[in-house]
């Protein structure tokens, strides 16, 4: 793999574990799972990015390198430009909203799938202080 199409992001250890487990359960590696999520970015607006929550900070935030391909990097760069957020912030927010808080879901729109913000959060999820979300 060359450096083209490669991104590096720090993820809270618990979010990294959830991401890895979810990818494995789908028969995907982390690279493919990230690529699939990023492929849905065109259906998302800059305002929607700002409504997504950041995951709680954790002392252990491993750096994860993901080969997502040039098209996915281009989509992330465009989203970062439009939202004024860093690429790593966008990816952390997407993963947290999709895998943990339930703030984001994948919905079918005709023959296509898109990301959609839901006002409901998954019951039983709590933040790092143990408070219910």
Order of alpha helices (4+ residues) and beta strands (2+ residues): beta-alpha-alpha-alpha-beta-alpha-alpha-beta-beta
